Amino acid sequence: MREQERSKRTKSRIIEAAAQVFFEHGYDGATIDHILTAAGVTKGALYHHYRSKQEIADALLQQHVGDIAVEPQDIKLRELVLKGQRLVAGLQSDPVQRAAARLTLEEGSNQLDRKQAMALWTEYVEALLIEAGRRHELLPAVNTPERLHQVAEMYVGAFAGIQLLADVSSERHTRAGLQHQLAVFFEHTLPTIAAPHVLPRLRLRAGE
């Protein structure tokens, strides 16, 4: 048990260090030596868990989706709103979220498969929308497999845009500014997919 806990802590330390390195240097500029120095682990310990920089980046991208946990809600669409709000909050303060945003949106890297993070997000949002449809939270015209997939892709694209805004150096893109832009986006798009009786209960502004 102690060995398992030690191994888990080492993996966590590597991911946290890699997040800082990827955020500062980008994928192409980051090296294994950078990550080793930041993590304070041996090369053997790192390669015991990850065979390459690519594997570390993949693990970080997978973790960043799961890390934005939200409490189950009576209204499933409320979980979509909360997930977006948690994402914005994390982009301002969470090293893993900030690094994942850069890895996902960074141009010029020919080595990193950035489709993975988008696919994970799309699967999550689509599953959420399917459940919302089962609970009669969606307009009938939206509640078809093809439309649900299209809507999921639209929301993932919007979240990617918010990540890009967070990476722009401007006072306008503070956490409060990003939360406001997210709320405006929800205010304009959710009425096109949500049943009328659901909308008043979604609380689109963070803190409501």
Biotite code that builds the C-alpha atoms (Angstrom):
import biotite.structure as struc

atoms = struc.array([
    struc.Atom([0.000, 0.000, 0.000], chain_id="A", res_id=1, res_name="MET", atom_name="CA", element="C"),
    struc.Atom([2.807, 2.425, 0.865], chain_id="A", res_id=2, res_name="ARG", atom_name="CA", element="C"),
    struc.Atom([4.482, 1.673, -2.454], chain_id="A", res_id=3, res_name="GLU", atom_name="CA", element="C"),
    struc.Atom([1.236, 2.374, -4.324], chain_id="A", res_id=4, res_name="GLN", atom_name="CA", element="C"),
    struc.Atom([0.792, 5.669, -2.508], chain_id="A", res_id=5, res_name="GLU", atom_name="CA", element="C"),
    struc.Atom([4.391, 6.644, -3.236], chain_id="A", res_id=6, res_name="ARG", atom_name="CA", element="C"),
    struc.Atom([3.924, 5.776, -6.896], chain_id="A", res_id=7, res_name="SER", atom_name="CA", element="C"),
    struc.Atom([0.713, 7.807, -7.054], chain_id="A", res_id=8, res_name="LYS", atom_name="CA", element="C"),
    struc.Atom([2.421, 10.816, -5.478], chain_id="A", res_id=9, res_name="ARG", atom_name="CA", element="C"),
    struc.Atom([5.293, 10.556, -7.959], chain_id="A", res_id=10, res_name="THR", atom_name="CA", element="C"),
    struc.Atom([2.896, 10.493, -10.933], chain_id="A", res_id=11, res_name="LYS", atom_name="CA", element="C"),
    struc.Atom([1.060, 13.487, -9.535], chain_id="A", res_id=12, res_name="SER", atom_name="CA", element="C"),
    struc.Atom([4.322, 15.368, -9.030], chain_id="A", res_id=13, res_name="ARG", atom_name="CA", element="C"),
    struc.Atom([5.371, 14.645, -12.616], chain_id="A", res_id=14, res_name="ILE", atom_name="CA", element="C"),
    struc.Atom([2.058, 15.880, -14.039], chain_id="A", res_id=15, res_name="ILE", atom_name="CA", element="C"),
    struc.Atom([2.090, 19.029, -11.916], chain_id="A", res_id=16, res_name="GLU", atom_name="CA", element="C"),
    struc.Atom([5.678, 19.779, -12.951], chain_id="A", res_id=17, res_name="ALA", atom_name="CA", element="C"),
    struc.Atom([4.924, 19.023, -16.594], chain_id="A", res_id=18, res_name="ALA", atom_name="CA", element="C"),
    struc.Atom([1.940, 21.378, -16.451], chain_id="A", res_id=19, res_name="ALA", atom_name="CA", element="C"),
    struc.Atom([4.178, 24.239, -15.413], chain_id="A", res_id=20, res_name="GLN", atom_name="CA", element="C"),
    struc.Atom([6.794, 23.369, -18.023], chain_id="A", res_id=21, res_name="VAL", atom_name="CA", element="C"),
    struc.Atom([4.265, 23.011, -20.861], chain_id="A", res_id=22, res_name="PHE", atom_name="CA", element="C"),
    struc.Atom([2.576, 26.266, -19.870], chain_id="A", res_id=23, res_name="PHE", atom_name="CA", element="C"),
    struc.Atom([5.879, 28.159, -19.856], chain_id="A", res_id=24, res_name="GLU", atom_name="CA", element="C"),
    struc.Atom([7.596, 26.566, -22.872], chain_id="A", res_id=25, res_name="HIS", atom_name="CA", element="C"),
    struc.Atom([4.847, 25.017, -24.976], chain_id="A", res_id=26, res_name="GLY", atom_name="CA", element="C"),
    struc.Atom([4.970, 21.420, -26.130], chain_id="A", res_id=27, res_name="TYR", atom_name="CA", element="C"),
    struc.Atom([7.825, 21.753, -28.622], chain_id="A", res_id=28, res_name="ASP", atom_name="CA", element="C"),
    struc.Atom([9.918, 23.887, -26.295], chain_id="A", res_id=29, res_name="GLY", atom_name="CA", element="C"),
    struc.Atom([9.488, 21.582, -23.296], chain_id="A", res_id=30, res_name="ALA", atom_name="CA", element="C"),
    struc.Atom([11.998, 18.807, -22.689], chain_id="A", res_id=31, res_name="THR", atom_name="CA", element="C"),
    struc.Atom([12.146, 15.793, -20.426], chain_id="A", res_id=32, res_name="ILE", atom_name="CA", element="C"),
    struc.Atom([15.046, 17.453, -18.613], chain_id="A", res_id=33, res_name="ASP", atom_name="CA", element="C"),
    struc.Atom([12.838, 20.497, -17.916], chain_id="A", res_id=34, res_name="HIS", atom_name="CA", element="C"),
    struc.Atom([10.190, 18.226, -16.414], chain_id="A", res_id=35, res_name="ILE", atom_name="CA", element="C"),
    struc.Atom([12.727, 16.234, -14.388], chain_id="A", res_id=36, res_name="LEU", atom_name="CA", element="C"),
    struc.Atom([14.149, 19.416, -12.891], chain_id="A", res_id=37, res_name="THR", atom_name="CA", element="C"),
    struc.Atom([10.730, 20.824, -12.052], chain_id="A", res_id=38, res_name="ALA", atom_name="CA", element="C"),
    struc.Atom([9.473, 17.550, -10.574], chain_id="A", res_id=39, res_name="ALA", atom_name="CA", element="C"),
    struc.Atom([12.618, 16.726, -8.642], chain_id="A", res_id=40, res_name="GLY", atom_name="CA", element="C"),
    struc.Atom([12.467, 13.041, -9.598], chain_id="A", res_id=41, res_name="VAL", atom_name="CA", element="C"),
    struc.Atom([14.974, 10.736, -11.229], chain_id="A", res_id=42, res_name="THR", atom_name="CA", element="C"),
    struc.Atom([14.849, 9.836, -14.886], chain_id="A", res_id=43, res_name="LYS", atom_name="CA", element="C"),
    struc.Atom([14.149, 6.244, -13.886], chain_id="A", res_id=44, res_name="GLY", atom_name="CA", element="C"),
    struc.Atom([11.154, 7.283, -11.799], chain_id="A", res_id=45, res_name="ALA", atom_name="CA", element="C"),
    struc.Atom([9.743, 9.347, -14.645], chain_id="A", res_id=46, res_name="LEU", atom_name="CA", element="C"),
    struc.Atom([10.187, 6.626, -17.262], chain_id="A", res_id=47, res_name="TYR", atom_name="CA", element="C"),
    struc.Atom([8.646, 4.094, -14.900], chain_id="A", res_id=48, res_name="HIS", atom_name="CA", element="C"),
    struc.Atom([5.366, 5.962, -15.307], chain_id="A", res_id=49, res_name="HIS", atom_name="CA", element="C"),
    struc.Atom([5.668, 7.617, -18.725], chain_id="A", res_id=50, res_name="TYR", atom_name="CA", element="C"),
    struc.Atom([7.666, 6.477, -21.728], chain_id="A", res_id=51, res_name="ARG", atom_name="CA", element="C"),
    struc.Atom([7.847, 9.851, -23.457], chain_id="A", res_id=52, res_name="SER", atom_name="CA", element="C"),
    struc.Atom([6.955, 13.534, -23.379], chain_id="A", res_id=53, res_name="LYS", atom_name="CA", element="C"),
    struc.Atom([3.980, 12.627, -25.571], chain_id="A", res_id=54, res_name="GLN", atom_name="CA", element="C"),
    struc.Atom([2.631, 10.236, -22.927], chain_id="A", res_id=55, res_name="GLU", atom_name="CA", element="C"),
    struc.Atom([2.972, 12.896, -20.245], chain_id="A", res_id=56, res_name="ILE", atom_name="CA", element="C"),
    struc.Atom([1.096, 15.415, -22.387], chain_id="A", res_id=57, res_name="ALA", atom_name="CA", element="C"),
    struc.Atom([-1.621, 12.842, -23.147], chain_id="A", res_id=58, res_name="ASP", atom_name="CA", element="C"),
    struc.Atom([-2.052, 12.101, -19.433], chain_id="A", res_id=59, res_name="ALA", atom_name="CA", element="C"),
    struc.Atom([-2.267, 15.805, -18.646], chain_id="A", res_id=60, res_name="LEU", atom_name="CA", element="C"),
    struc.Atom([-4.931, 16.372, -21.312], chain_id="A", res_id=61, res_name="LEU", atom_name="CA", element="C"),
    struc.Atom([-6.981, 13.464, -19.996], chain_id="A", res_id=62, res_name="GLN", atom_name="CA", element="C"),
    struc.Atom([-6.673, 14.703, -16.424], chain_id="A", res_id=63, res_name="GLN", atom_name="CA", element="C"),
    struc.Atom([-7.762, 18.240, -17.244], chain_id="A", res_id=64, res_name="HIS", atom_name="CA", element="C"),
    struc.Atom([-11.227, 17.087, -18.337], chain_id="A", res_id=65, res_name="VAL", atom_name="CA", element="C"),
    struc.Atom([-11.757, 14.919, -15.266], chain_id="A", res_id=66, res_name="GLY", atom_name="CA", element="C"),
    struc.Atom([-10.403, 17.539, -12.893], chain_id="A", res_id=67, res_name="ASP", atom_name="CA", element="C"),
    struc.Atom([-13.271, 19.949, -13.590], chain_id="A", res_id=68, res_name="ILE", atom_name="CA", element="C"),
    struc.Atom([-15.643, 18.030, -11.371], chain_id="A", res_id=69, res_name="ALA", atom_name="CA", element="C"),
    struc.Atom([-19.140, 19.338, -10.712], chain_id="A", res_id=70, res_name="VAL", atom_name="CA", element="C"),
    struc.Atom([-21.778, 18.136, -8.303], chain_id="A", res_id=71, res_name="GLU", atom_name="CA", element="C"),
    struc.Atom([-24.689, 16.154, -9.838], chain_id="A", res_id=72, res_name="PRO", atom_name="CA", element="C"),
    struc.Atom([-27.646, 18.443, -10.495], chain_id="A", res_id=73, res_name="GLN", atom_name="CA", element="C"),
    struc.Atom([-31.380, 17.824, -10.749], chain_id="A", res_id=74, res_name="ASP", atom_name="CA", element="C"),
    struc.Atom([-31.210, 19.625, -14.098], chain_id="A", res_id=75, res_name="ILE", atom_name="CA", element="C"),
    struc.Atom([-28.532, 18.113, -16.305], chain_id="A", res_id=76, res_name="LYS", atom_name="CA", element="C"),
    struc.Atom([-28.021, 21.291, -18.325], chain_id="A", res_id=77, res_name="LEU", atom_name="CA", element="C"),
    struc.Atom([-27.061, 23.006, -15.085], chain_id="A", res_id=78, res_name="ARG", atom_name="CA", element="C"),
    struc.Atom([-24.030, 20.702, -15.009], chain_id="A", res_id=79, res_name="GLU", atom_name="CA", element="C"),
    struc.Atom([-23.011, 22.026, -18.426], chain_id="A", res_id=80, res_name="LEU", atom_name="CA", element="C"),
    struc.Atom([-23.179, 25.579, -17.092], chain_id="A", res_id=81, res_name="VAL", atom_name="CA", element="C"),
    struc.Atom([-21.216, 24.683, -13.972], chain_id="A", res_id=82, res_name="LEU", atom_name="CA", element="C"),
    struc.Atom([-18.582, 22.846, -16.000], chain_id="A", res_id=83, res_name="LYS", atom_name="CA", element="C"),
    struc.Atom([-18.006, 25.940, -18.104], chain_id="A", res_id=84, res_name="GLY", atom_name="CA", element="C"),
    struc.Atom([-17.769, 28.139, -15.027], chain_id="A", res_id=85, res_name="GLN", atom_name="CA", element="C"),
    struc.Atom([-15.267, 25.790, -13.371], chain_id="A", res_id=86, res_name="ARG", atom_name="CA", element="C"),
    struc.Atom([-13.217, 25.721, -16.560], chain_id="A", res_id=87, res_name="LEU", atom_name="CA", element="C"),
    struc.Atom([-12.966, 29.513, -16.597], chain_id="A", res_id=88, res_name="VAL", atom_name="CA", element="C"),
    struc.Atom([-11.980, 29.572, -12.930], chain_id="A", res_id=89, res_name="ALA", atom_name="CA", element="C"),
    struc.Atom([-9.307, 26.939, -13.529], chain_id="A", res_id=90, res_name="GLY", atom_name="CA", element="C"),
    struc.Atom([-7.822, 28.803, -16.463], chain_id="A", res_id=91, res_name="LEU", atom_name="CA", element="C"),
    struc.Atom([-6.900, 31.618, -14.109], chain_id="A", res_id=92, res_name="GLN", atom_name="CA", element="C"),
    struc.Atom([-5.354, 29.566, -11.322], chain_id="A", res_id=93, res_name="SER", atom_name="CA", element="C"),
    struc.Atom([-4.997, 25.828, -12.001], chain_id="A", res_id=94, res_name="ASP", atom_name="CA", element="C"),
    struc.Atom([-1.629, 24.834, -13.560], chain_id="A", res_id=95, res_name="PRO", atom_name="CA", element="C"),
    struc.Atom([-3.060, 21.714, -15.230], chain_id="A", res_id=96, res_name="VAL", atom_name="CA", element="C"),
    struc.Atom([-5.944, 23.635, -16.806], chain_id="A", res_id=97, res_name="GLN", atom_name="CA", element="C"),
    struc.Atom([-3.674, 26.419, -18.021], chain_id="A", res_id=98, res_name="ARG", atom_name="CA", element="C"),
    struc.Atom([-1.193, 23.941, -19.494], chain_id="A", res_id=99, res_name="ALA", atom_name="CA", element="C"),
    struc.Atom([-3.959, 21.914, -21.147], chain_id="A", res_id=100, res_name="ALA", atom_name="CA", element="C"),
    struc.Atom([-5.305, 25.090, -22.738], chain_id="A", res_id=101, res_name="ALA", atom_name="CA", element="C"),
    struc.Atom([-1.917, 25.879, -24.235], chain_id="A", res_id=102, res_name="ARG", atom_name="CA", element="C"),
    struc.Atom([-1.368, 22.321, -25.427], chain_id="A", res_id=103, res_name="LEU", atom_name="CA", element="C"),
    struc.Atom([-4.814, 22.184, -27.009], chain_id="A", res_id=104, res_name="THR", atom_name="CA", element="C"),
    struc.Atom([-4.614, 25.517, -28.796], chain_id="A", res_id=105, res_name="LEU", atom_name="CA", element="C"),
    struc.Atom([-0.900, 25.892, -29.470], chain_id="A", res_id=106, res_name="GLU", atom_name="CA", element="C"),
    struc.Atom([-0.058, 26.374, -33.122], chain_id="A", res_id=107, res_name="GLU", atom_name="CA", element="C"),
    struc.Atom([3.046, 25.049, -34.769], chain_id="A", res_id=108, res_name="GLY", atom_name="CA", element="C"),
    struc.Atom([3.402, 21.754, -32.912], chain_id="A", res_id=109, res_name="SER", atom_name="CA", element="C"),
    struc.Atom([3.518, 18.838, -35.319], chain_id="A", res_id=110, res_name="ASN", atom_name="CA", element="C"),
    struc.Atom([4.165, 16.234, -32.635], chain_id="A", res_id=111, res_name="GLN", atom_name="CA", element="C"),
    struc.Atom([1.181, 16.556, -30.313], chain_id="A", res_id=112, res_name="LEU", atom_name="CA", element="C"),
    struc.Atom([-2.222, 15.101, -31.147], chain_id="A", res_id=113, res_name="ASP", atom_name="CA", element="C"),
    struc.Atom([-4.461, 17.909, -29.942], chain_id="A", res_id=114, res_name="ARG", atom_name="CA", element="C"),
    struc.Atom([-7.607, 16.157, -31.123], chain_id="A", res_id=115, res_name="LYS", atom_name="CA", element="C"),
    struc.Atom([-7.587, 14.035, -27.982], chain_id="A", res_id=116, res_name="GLN", atom_name="CA", element="C"),
    struc.Atom([-8.645, 16.786, -25.595], chain_id="A", res_id=117, res_name="ALA", atom_name="CA", element="C"),
    struc.Atom([-11.350, 17.974, -27.977], chain_id="A", res_id=118, res_name="MET", atom_name="CA", element="C"),
    struc.Atom([-12.636, 14.414, -28.370], chain_id="A", res_id=119, res_name="ALA", atom_name="CA", element="C"),
    struc.Atom([-12.756, 13.889, -24.594], chain_id="A", res_id=120, res_name="LEU", atom_name="CA", element="C"),
    struc.Atom([-14.665, 17.137, -24.111], chain_id="A", res_id=121, res_name="TRP", atom_name="CA", element="C"),
    struc.Atom([-17.070, 16.312, -26.946], chain_id="A", res_id=122, res_name="THR", atom_name="CA", element="C"),
    struc.Atom([-17.802, 12.868, -25.504], chain_id="A", res_id=123, res_name="GLU", atom_name="CA", element="C"),
    struc.Atom([-18.465, 14.384, -22.086], chain_id="A", res_id=124, res_name="TYR", atom_name="CA", element="C"),
    struc.Atom([-20.776, 17.131, -23.363], chain_id="A", res_id=125, res_name="VAL", atom_name="CA", element="C"),
    struc.Atom([-22.611, 14.793, -25.725], chain_id="A", res_id=126, res_name="GLU", atom_name="CA", element="C"),
    struc.Atom([-23.275, 12.289, -22.931], chain_id="A", res_id=127, res_name="ALA", atom_name="CA", element="C"),
    struc.Atom([-24.538, 15.124, -20.750], chain_id="A", res_id=128, res_name="LEU", atom_name="CA", element="C"),
    struc.Atom([-26.875, 16.331, -23.513], chain_id="A", res_id=129, res_name="LEU", atom_name="CA", element="C"),
    struc.Atom([-28.182, 12.819, -24.127], chain_id="A", res_id=130, res_name="ILE", atom_name="CA", element="C"),
    struc.Atom([-29.115, 12.547, -20.460], chain_id="A", res_id=131, res_name="GLU", atom_name="CA", element="C"),
    struc.Atom([-30.657, 16.028, -20.570], chain_id="A", res_id=132, res_name="ALA", atom_name="CA", element="C"),
    struc.Atom([-32.789, 14.832, -23.483], chain_id="A", res_id=133, res_name="GLY", atom_name="CA", element="C"),
    struc.Atom([-33.944, 11.813, -21.498], chain_id="A", res_id=134, res_name="ARG", atom_name="CA", element="C"),
    struc.Atom([-35.041, 14.200, -18.749], chain_id="A", res_id=135, res_name="ARG", atom_name="CA", element="C"),
    struc.Atom([-37.041, 16.311, -21.238], chain_id="A", res_id=136, res_name="HIS", atom_name="CA", element="C"),
    struc.Atom([-34.783, 19.326, -20.755], chain_id="A", res_id=137, res_name="GLU", atom_name="CA", element="C"),
    struc.Atom([-34.211, 19.864, -24.477], chain_id="A", res_id=138, res_name="LEU", atom_name="CA", element="C"),
    struc.Atom([-36.335, 21.150, -27.329], chain_id="A", res_id=139, res_name="LEU", atom_name="CA", element="C"),
    struc.Atom([-37.642, 18.218, -29.428], chain_id="A", res_id=140, res_name="PRO", atom_name="CA", element="C"),
    struc.Atom([-35.912, 19.476, -32.590], chain_id="A", res_id=141, res_name="ALA", atom_name="CA", element="C"),
    struc.Atom([-32.548, 19.244, -30.840], chain_id="A", res_id=142, res_name="VAL", atom_name="CA", element="C"),
    struc.Atom([-33.041, 15.837, -29.286], chain_id="A", res_id=143, res_name="ASN", atom_name="CA", element="C"),
    struc.Atom([-31.716, 13.656, -32.117], chain_id="A", res_id=144, res_name="THR", atom_name="CA", element="C"),
    struc.Atom([-28.335, 11.887, -32.205], chain_id="A", res_id=145, res_name="PRO", atom_name="CA", element="C"),
    struc.Atom([-27.041, 14.016, -35.079], chain_id="A", res_id=146, res_name="GLU", atom_name="CA", element="C"),
    struc.Atom([-28.118, 17.336, -33.562], chain_id="A", res_id=147, res_name="ARG", atom_name="CA", element="C"),
    struc.Atom([-26.835, 16.427, -30.102], chain_id="A", res_id=148, res_name="LEU", atom_name="CA", element="C"),
    struc.Atom([-23.405, 15.667, -31.535], chain_id="A", res_id=149, res_name="HIS", atom_name="CA", element="C"),
    struc.Atom([-23.428, 18.958, -33.434], chain_id="A", res_id=150, res_name="GLN", atom_name="CA", element="C"),
    struc.Atom([-24.401, 20.890, -30.309], chain_id="A", res_id=151, res_name="VAL", atom_name="CA", element="C"),
    struc.Atom([-21.686, 19.128, -28.288], chain_id="A", res_id=152, res_name="ALA", atom_name="CA", element="C"),
    struc.Atom([-19.079, 20.124, -30.860], chain_id="A", res_id=153, res_name="GLU", atom_name="CA", element="C"),
    struc.Atom([-20.354, 23.712, -30.820], chain_id="A", res_id=154, res_name="MET", atom_name="CA", element="C"),
    struc.Atom([-19.993, 23.986, -27.053], chain_id="A", res_id=155, res_name="TYR", atom_name="CA", element="C"),
    struc.Atom([-16.548, 22.408, -27.073], chain_id="A", res_id=156, res_name="VAL", atom_name="CA", element="C"),
    struc.Atom([-15.485, 24.891, -29.731], chain_id="A", res_id=157, res_name="GLY", atom_name="CA", element="C"),
    struc.Atom([-16.820, 27.726, -27.576], chain_id="A", res_id=158, res_name="ALA", atom_name="CA", element="C"),
    struc.Atom([-14.923, 26.478, -24.529], chain_id="A", res_id=159, res_name="PHE", atom_name="CA", element="C"),
    struc.Atom([-11.777, 26.345, -26.665], chain_id="A", res_id=160, res_name="ALA", atom_name="CA", element="C"),
    struc.Atom([-12.398, 29.962, -27.595], chain_id="A", res_id=161, res_name="GLY", atom_name="CA", element="C"),
    struc.Atom([-12.652, 30.864, -23.921], chain_id="A", res_id=162, res_name="ILE", atom_name="CA", element="C"),
    struc.Atom([-9.347, 29.084, -23.323], chain_id="A", res_id=163, res_name="GLN", atom_name="CA", element="C"),
    struc.Atom([-7.804, 31.144, -26.101], chain_id="A", res_id=164, res_name="LEU", atom_name="CA", element="C"),
    struc.Atom([-9.126, 34.359, -24.571], chain_id="A", res_id=165, res_name="LEU", atom_name="CA", element="C"),
    struc.Atom([-7.631, 33.372, -21.230], chain_id="A", res_id=166, res_name="ALA", atom_name="CA", element="C"),
    struc.Atom([-4.252, 33.039, -22.897], chain_id="A", res_id=167, res_name="ASP", atom_name="CA", element="C"),
    struc.Atom([-4.392, 36.596, -24.255], chain_id="A", res_id=168, res_name="VAL", atom_name="CA", element="C"),
    struc.Atom([-2.566, 39.112, -22.089], chain_id="A", res_id=169, res_name="SER", atom_name="CA", element="C"),
    struc.Atom([-5.200, 41.765, -21.366], chain_id="A", res_id=170, res_name="SER", atom_name="CA", element="C"),
    struc.Atom([-6.965, 43.150, -18.311], chain_id="A", res_id=171, res_name="GLU", atom_name="CA", element="C"),
    struc.Atom([-10.223, 42.445, -20.105], chain_id="A", res_id=172, res_name="ARG", atom_name="CA", element="C"),
    struc.Atom([-9.570, 38.740, -19.823], chain_id="A", res_id=173, res_name="HIS", atom_name="CA", element="C"),
    struc.Atom([-9.615, 38.464, -16.069], chain_id="A", res_id=174, res_name="THR", atom_name="CA", element="C"),
    struc.Atom([-11.601, 35.698, -14.413], chain_id="A", res_id=175, res_name="ARG", atom_name="CA", element="C"),
    struc.Atom([-14.590, 38.051, -13.988], chain_id="A", res_id=176, res_name="ALA", atom_name="CA", element="C"),
    struc.Atom([-14.352, 39.111, -17.626], chain_id="A", res_id=177, res_name="GLY", atom_name="CA", element="C"),
    struc.Atom([-14.214, 35.536, -18.872], chain_id="A", res_id=178, res_name="LEU", atom_name="CA", element="C"),
    struc.Atom([-17.117, 34.503, -16.640], chain_id="A", res_id=179, res_name="GLN", atom_name="CA", element="C"),
    struc.Atom([-19.141, 37.383, -18.079], chain_id="A", res_id=180, res_name="HIS", atom_name="CA", element="C"),
    struc.Atom([-18.350, 36.322, -21.650], chain_id="A", res_id=181, res_name="GLN", atom_name="CA", element="C"),
    struc.Atom([-19.280, 32.733, -20.821], chain_id="A", res_id=182, res_name="LEU", atom_name="CA", element="C"),
    struc.Atom([-22.597, 33.871, -19.334], chain_id="A", res_id=183, res_name="ALA", atom_name="CA", element="C"),
    struc.Atom([-23.366, 35.945, -22.431], chain_id="A", res_id=184, res_name="VAL", atom_name="CA", element="C"),
    struc.Atom([-22.620, 32.927, -24.614], chain_id="A", res_id=185, res_name="PHE", atom_name="CA", element="C"),
    struc.Atom([-24.949, 30.747, -22.555], chain_id="A", res_id=186, res_name="PHE", atom_name="CA", element="C"),
    struc.Atom([-27.656, 33.411, -22.608], chain_id="A", res_id=187, res_name="GLU", atom_name="CA", element="C"),
    struc.Atom([-27.605, 33.461, -26.393], chain_id="A", res_id=188, res_name="HIS", atom_name="CA", element="C"),
    struc.Atom([-27.268, 29.728, -27.070], chain_id="A", res_id=189, res_name="THR", atom_name="CA", element="C"),
    struc.Atom([-29.116, 27.818, -24.366], chain_id="A", res_id=190, res_name="LEU", atom_name="CA", element="C"),
    struc.Atom([-32.558, 29.161, -25.408], chain_id="A", res_id=191, res_name="PRO", atom_name="CA", element="C"),
    struc.Atom([-31.983, 27.469, -28.778], chain_id="A", res_id=192, res_name="THR", atom_name="CA", element="C"),
    struc.Atom([-31.627, 24.010, -27.209], chain_id="A", res_id=193, res_name="ILE", atom_name="CA", element="C"),
    struc.Atom([-33.276, 24.076, -23.749], chain_id="A", res_id=194, res_name="ALA", atom_name="CA", element="C"),
    struc.Atom([-36.963, 23.556, -23.021], chain_id="A", res_id=195, res_name="ALA", atom_name="CA", element="C"),
    struc.Atom([-38.585, 26.810, -21.789], chain_id="A", res_id=196, res_name="PRO", atom_name="CA", element="C"),
    struc.Atom([-39.364, 25.439, -18.319], chain_id="A", res_id=197, res_name="HIS", atom_name="CA", element="C"),
    struc.Atom([-35.647, 24.690, -17.762], chain_id="A", res_id=198, res_name="VAL", atom_name="CA", element="C"),
    struc.Atom([-34.125, 28.065, -18.645], chain_id="A", res_id=199, res_name="LEU", atom_name="CA", element="C"),
    struc.Atom([-35.049, 30.024, -15.479], chain_id="A", res_id=200, res_name="PRO", atom_name="CA", element="C"),
    struc.Atom([-33.341, 27.398, -13.312], chain_id="A", res_id=201, res_name="ARG", atom_name="CA", element="C"),
    struc.Atom([-29.943, 27.290, -15.036], chain_id="A", res_id=202, res_name="LEU", atom_name="CA", element="C"),
    struc.Atom([-28.364, 30.271, -13.173], chain_id="A", res_id=203, res_name="ARG", atom_name="CA", element="C"),
    struc.Atom([-26.014, 31.358, -15.933], chain_id="A", res_id=204, res_name="LEU", atom_name="CA", element="C"),
    struc.Atom([-24.018, 33.872, -13.905], chain_id="A", res_id=205, res_name="ARG", atom_name="CA", element="C"),
    struc.Atom([-21.284, 32.470, -11.660], chain_id="A", res_id=206, res_name="ALA", atom_name="CA", element="C"),
    struc.Atom([-22.221, 32.795, -7.997], chain_id="A", res_id=207, res_name="GLY", atom_name="CA", element="C"),
    struc.Atom([-25.973, 32.757, -8.609], chain_id="A", res_id=208, res_name="GLU", atom_name="CA", element="C"),
])
